[in-house]
């Protein structure tokens, strides 16, 4: 996997993935940023959220669960001193569908956290990662 990050002036950087997608990252205004994009550490958190939510949806679909939505709400804390690594990350999943089995939702989250989500497993080297979930019945 390859990526390119190019300085875009001030505190902005444009990232381009190997698949050709681009994203603008920007620093906070007090460091010269213009608030035109997420901070790089926010991108890490978003990447982890996307990785684990993707796993949960895929696992539930393969298990023939009728899932219609999955939201990963993430709350994280960082160390106060440099390097300001993530020290705590909590992911609250809101999984919506018809007649979803809560035990299968819990299993999908556990499999993602322990086996499939490389981003979560990597971030768990510095952060205590916890999960919980709620199941919402679709109308």
Secondary structure, DSSP 8 states (H G I E B T S, - for coil): --EEEEE-STTEEEEEETTS-EEEEE--GGGT--S-SB-HHHHHHHHHHHHHHHHHHHHHHHTT-EEEEEEEEEEEEE-SSSS--EEEEEEEEEEEEES--HHHHHHHHHHIIIII-HHHHHHTTTSEEEEEEEEEE--
